[in-house]
Amino acid sequence: MDQTLAGKTAVVTGAARGIGLGIAEKLVRSGCRVAAWDIDLTPLIDAPMGQEFRQVQVDITDLNSVTAAVETTIKKFGTIDILVNNAGINGPTVAAWEYPEEAWDRVLAVDLKGVFLCCRQIIPTMRKNGSGRIINVASVVGKEGNPLAIAYSAAKAGVIGMTKSLAKEVVDDGIYVNCVTPAMTETGLLEEMTADYIAMVKAKIPMGRLCTVSEIADMIAWIAGPQCSFTTGAVFDLSGGRATY
Ligand SMILES: NC(=O)c1ccc[n+]([C@@H]2O[C@H](COP(=O)([O-])OP(=O)(O)OC[C@H]3O[C@@H](n4cnc5c(N)ncnc54)[C@H](O)[C@@H]3O)[C@@H](O)[C@H]2O)c1
């Protein structure tokens, strides 16, 4: 069994389902203890709770809530070595000139401010340790821009910018900050989309298929591990050739 991350503790946000759950499971399989942070832990009610897996209820848009989640995690596991900022929402599919202001605020709050708050509250622990890994789940949409998704496109581009800025701030503390930019991924959300829409998205991807959760989880586990030792502030592509930069 791959035990590359043995002895490490990770926080994965949005880990109750979808891509975040896949990342959390992969990190546990790599020997990591994982705090699964989510605003809604319902999908995990029946999940087996091993010693190396802990559920933490949190709203990443709220500073006090994030502070409390950090305390709970450190009380349970002692420290935090790895932060995967995965929690995110899409927002409505609406033209910019009709996009509701409240939806803009909510998407930016979860997808951009939430990443900032988690970094802000966890970095002091990593600085004390003199090491740490932060991996942000952005999206190919942050590079390319999707129509009818102005807030999501802006927030994910913001996550890419934040990754590059933060990486330079904490490099001397031994903390490396990178992000991944997946294309549309095979998750339960696909059931809510029409076959035509999925076909349209696939047509933009030279490999002619969607990304898989395990492809994202495997790449993140590698970025979090010792073999990824000379890369920070980088954007790891997962778009099947859609974005070649
Ligand atoms: N699914 C895709 O095709 C795709 C493609 C590229 C990037 N991404 C990104 O991957 C990440 C995960 O996407 P997913 O498809 O697994 O989504 P999902 O909706 O299945 O899961 C997101 C999780 O985040 C949690 N969450 C939402 N708001 C929160 C908050 N305020 N505080 C704490 N937790 C919160 C939700 O409860 C949920 O469990 C997102 O950042 C998304 O933008 C997804």
The ligand as a Tripos MOL2 file, in Angstrom:
@<TRIPOS>MOLECULE
LIG
   44    48     1     0     0
SMALL
NO_CHARGES

@<TRIPOS>ATOM
      1 N1        -17.4950   18.7920  -10.5970 N.am      1 LIG1
      2 C1        -16.7780   19.3450  -11.5390 C.2       1 LIG1
      3 O1        -16.9880   19.1050  -12.7320 O.2       1 LIG1
      4 C2        -15.6480   20.2780  -11.1820 C.ar      1 LIG1
      5 C3        -14.7290   20.6740  -12.1680 C.ar      1 LIG1
      6 C4        -13.6780   21.5250  -11.8170 C.ar      1 LIG1
      7 C5        -13.5520   21.9790  -10.5120 C.ar      1 LIG1
      8 N2        -14.4620   21.5820   -9.5730 N.ar      1 LIG1
      9 C6        -14.3000   22.0900   -8.2140 C.3       1 LIG1
     10 O2        -14.0870   20.9850   -7.3510 O.3       1 LIG1
     11 C7        -14.5870   21.2810   -6.0560 C.3       1 LIG1
     12 C8        -15.5340   20.1850   -5.5870 C.3       1 LIG1
     13 O3        -16.5950   20.0730   -6.5180 O.3       1 LIG1
     14 P1        -17.7040   18.9030   -6.4540 P.3       1 LIG1
     15 O4        -18.1730   18.7080   -7.8370 O.co2     1 LIG1
     16 O5        -17.1800   17.7530   -5.6930 O.co2     1 LIG1
     17 O6        -18.8600   19.6760   -5.6500 O.3       1 LIG1
     18 P2        -19.9580   19.0940   -4.6220 P.3       1 LIG1
     19 O7        -21.0690   20.0940   -4.6580 O.co2     1 LIG1
     20 O8        -20.2630   17.6710   -4.8830 O.co2     1 LIG1
     21 O9        -19.1950   19.1840   -3.2240 O.3       1 LIG1
     22 C9        -18.8450   20.4090   -2.6500 C.3       1 LIG1
     23 C10       -18.8410   20.2580   -1.1330 C.3       1 LIG1
     24 O10       -18.5250   21.5450   -0.5740 O.3       1 LIG1
     25 C11       -19.3640   21.7420    0.5510 C.3       1 LIG1
     26 N3        -19.5320   23.1790    0.8270 N.ar      1 LIG1
     27 C12       -20.2380   24.0970    0.0970 C.ar      1 LIG1
     28 N4        -20.2280   25.2900    0.7000 N.ar      1 LIG1
     29 C13       -19.4810   25.1370    1.8440 C.ar      1 LIG1
     30 C14       -19.1190   26.0240    2.8970 C.ar      1 LIG1
     31 N5        -19.5340   27.3050    2.9220 N.pl3     1 LIG1
     32 N6        -18.3440   25.5530    3.9040 N.ar      1 LIG1
     33 C15       -17.9330   24.2480    3.9080 C.ar      1 LIG1
     34 N7        -18.2640   23.3610    2.9450 N.ar      1 LIG1
     35 C16       -19.0310   23.8110    1.9140 C.ar      1 LIG1
     36 C17       -20.6930   21.0860    0.1660 C.3       1 LIG1
     37 O11       -21.5010   20.8170    1.3070 O.3       1 LIG1
     38 C18       -20.2170   19.8310   -0.5660 C.3       1 LIG1
     39 O12       -20.0880   18.7250    0.2880 O.3       1 LIG1
     40 C19       -15.2500   22.6620   -6.1560 C.3       1 LIG1
     41 O13       -14.3610   23.6670   -5.7250 O.3       1 LIG1
     42 C20       -15.5230   22.7890   -7.6500 C.3       1 LIG1
     43 O14       -15.6050   24.1300   -8.0680 O.3       1 LIG1
     44 C21       -15.5010   20.7540   -9.8730 C.ar      1 LIG1
@<TRIPOS>BOND
     1     1     2 1
     2     2     3 2
     3     2     4 1
     4     4     5 ar
     5     4    44 ar
     6     5     6 ar
     7     6     7 ar
     8     7     8 ar
     9     8     9 1
    10     8    44 ar
    11     9    10 1
    12     9    42 1
    13    10    11 1
    14    11    12 1
    15    11    40 1
    16    12    13 1
    17    13    14 1
    18    14    15 2
    19    14    16 1
    20    14    17 1
    21    17    18 1
    22    18    19 2
    23    18    20 1
    24    18    21 1
    25    21    22 1
    26    22    23 1
    27    23    24 1
    28    23    38 1
    29    24    25 1
    30    25    26 1
    31    25    36 1
    32    26    27 ar
    33    26    35 ar
    34    27    28 ar
    35    28    29 ar
    36    29    30 ar
    37    29    35 ar
    38    30    31 1
    39    30    32 ar
    40    32    33 ar
    41    33    34 ar
    42    34    35 ar
    43    36    37 1
    44    36    38 1
    45    38    39 1
    46    40    41 1
    47    40    42 1
    48    42    43 1
@<TRIPOS>SUBSTRUCTURE
     1 LIG1         1 GROUP 0 **** ****
